[in-house]
Amino acid sequence: MKMTDIKAKAKELGLKSGKMKKEDLIRAIQEKEGNFPCFGSALEHCTQEDCSWREDCLFM
């Protein structure tokens, strides 16, 4: 997903993205959505089945 799309999603959730790095912004979105803020930390397995970023995270 492009950074402009990520920032738009953050804005929808009431988050201010400012100059946050992509990974940090995604983690903030994850937390706001009720998931663990763990983007980019999964090695091979992820238990967050409902996370919007699951596929992007696992195939980084």
Steps between C-alpha positions, in 0.01 A plus 500: 500500500626848417576751774223731378248217548640420844476866604140514374412194707668656804301819452175303481587352839578841648877453506744776412776356284731800485843378398463148639683220326282257306552213748427721802184638342377151415566390859296797627217401265523138618465611860207729419328207325540283810793289382851465635733772361737243352536585129824361360583286802341168401758247391286233337172489689239756601206443731329830412252358249290820479789741451482713184879482461547125547590417139728802459674415825559131432630558150729798572 
